[in-house]
C-alpha cells in the first residue's frame, strides 16, 4: 500500500543574530543553509495496517506524512502510495486518502457542518444515497447527530474534531493520515475518538498511520510502532515484539518501554 525508500526532505532556512542592526543587515546579506527534516527514510506499509508513527517535536513525523499525502515534494528518494506518486497529486489518488489533524481545518468556520459535508460531496462526486448513509453512520458512531446544523465556530474543540473527522472520511478513503488528532482533547474525548477509529477500521479495513504524543492512542489503535528521531527511523517493530524483547509479557506500559529504549540509544 505504501512503499518509500531513502525519502529525504531538506528545507532552506537562514540564521539571524539578535539586535536591530543585524535585522537590517540580514535583509541585504542573508546566509542560507539547508536543514534535513527527513533523512533517507525507508518504510513499507501493508494494506489495512494501523501504524503508530512517533517521535519528539521536530523529529520529522508531520513532514513525512505531508510527503506521503502529496502536500509537499520530497527533495530526493522514492515514494509510492497505492502505486501513485503522491507529489503528482493525481485526482484518483486524492480521492483515496484523507489527512486528519487538529492543526488542519477541512470545514468552513462560519457555516454548519452539514453544509461543509455537502461541499465535500460535490468535490468527491458522491451520490446522494451514499452521502446520506455515510453521514448518518459516522455521526452516530461519533455521537454528534445534534451538532451537524451548528456553525463550526460554535463547537468545542472536541466537537469540532469529531465533525472534522466526518468531513475527512466522507469519501471513504483507503488510507488515513492522522497527525495528532487527539492533541488538546480531554481524556473522555480521546477515548471516544480511539473507540471510533477501532470501529471504523473494523468496518472499512482502511490503512491508518497515526502520529500522537499520547502513547495510549498508539497502544489502543496500532499493532506496529515506528519511531523517528532527527529525521531518521530508529525503530520499526510490531508492538508485541517490543513487549517480548523487553519483558516477555504485556504487563509493562508501552511508555516505560519507549523511555527505556531512548535511554539506551
VOTITOR-643833 format. One record per residue (C-alpha): x, y, z. Coordinates in steps of 0.02 Angstrom, whole numbers, plus 50000, padded with zeros to 5 digits. Example, Ala and Ser with C-alpha at 12.3 -4.5 7.8 and 13.67 -1.06 7.14 Angstrom:
2
506154977550390 506844994750357 
! end
This chain:
265
500005000050000 501425012050045 503235010049990 504585022950023 506475021550006 507815034150055 506495047850067 507305064550108 506655082150133 507765097350155 507165114850197 508115130750157 508255142450305 509375155950375 510065161550542 509965179450601 510865186050754 509895196350878 509825215250875 509135229150764 510745231250664 510835212650623 508995212850571 509375226550443 510975217950390 510075201450357 508945209950228 510445213250115 511635199350166 510705183750214 511635167350234 510595152050196 510885134050247 509965117550224 509095108050363 508695089550347 506915087350410 506845069350348 508405059250307 508385043650197 506825036050274 506355018750209 504695010950255 503424998450189 501614997650250 500374984150202 498544986750162 497464987650319 498904990550440 498725002750585 500445010250615 500965021650757 502235034650700 503015043550848 504485054650891 504955070750979 504385087850918 505305091750756 505805073550727 505045073450552 503355065050581 502225078050501 503455081350359 503435062850316 501525062250317 501455077750207 502595069650079 501555053650081 499955063650054 500695074549917 500625090850015 502495093849992 503775086949869 505235076449933 506995082649898 507545065149848 507085046949868 505725035149810 503915036349868 502365027049808 500645026149887 499415013949807 500555014249654 500335033149640 501725045949659 500975057549792 501835073549734 500945072249565 499285074149659 498285063649535 496425065849557 496145047249583 497505046949717 496745061449814 495045052949810 495755038349909 496685047150051 496235057950200 497295069150310 496625072150486 497375083450619 496865096550747 498015108950659 497155106550491 495375113150465 494395104950325 492705112950362 492095130750340 492145140350504 490535150350486 489325137550414 488515121950489 489505105850473 488195097950362 488425111650232 490295108550227 489935089950207 488855094050056 490295103949980 491415088650001 490025078149924 490145088549765 492045088749766 492165069849780 490645066649669 489725056149798 487955050949755 486575056549872 486135039349940 487925035149986 488185052650058 486685051350174 487175033850230 488965038850268 488505054650363 487205045350465 488375031050509 489855042150555 488835054750654 488035040650753 489715032450787 490415049150848 488785054250936 488665071250850 486945069450768 486335085150856 487835095750806 487775094750617 486705110350598 487785121250710 489115132950638 490855125850666 491405140950768 490075137050899 490765119750934 492025114951068 493735108151018 493185090151045 491555092650950 492455101450809 493715087350796 492315074650778 491435083850637 493125087050554 493395068250553 491715065550470 492155078450337 493815069750306 493045052450291 491505057150190 492285049650033 492775033050117 494675034350093 495785018950086 497235027450177 497055039050327 498485050050386 498105055550566 499265069150630 498985070550817 497075070150804 496845069450994 498015083551045 497205095851165 495685084751196 495105079051368 495315060651414 493475056551379 493555064151204 495185054951170 494415038551223 492885041551115 493975045150962 495025029650993 493445019151003 492825027050842 494425023050746 494405005050809 492625002650748 492945011950586 494435000950546 493434985150582 492104990850458 493224997650319 494954989450340 495715006350295 497585008650315 497995020750458 499595030050500 499435038850668 500585051550750 500225055650930 501075061451090 499825050951189 500515033251192 498795026951246 498245030951068 499645020150997 499345005851120 497485005151088 497485007850899 499085001450823 499924984550803 501554991750738 502665005750803 503875016450703 504985028850796 505805043250702 507175053850779 508055068650699 507325063950531 507855045650532 506905029850580 507715021850732 506435008250770 505144998750667 504344983850754 502704975650795 502154981450967 502024963351026 503854960750979 504344976251079 503454969551232 504274952551216 506024959251184 505974969551343 504854960051462 504214943651390 502454949151435 501214963351403 501044969551581 502284984051565 501645000451493 502255004751318 502765021851382 504035013951501 504755003351360 504945018551247 505815028251386 506995013651413 507335012551227 507795031051215 508895029451370 509855015151289 510055024351122 
! end
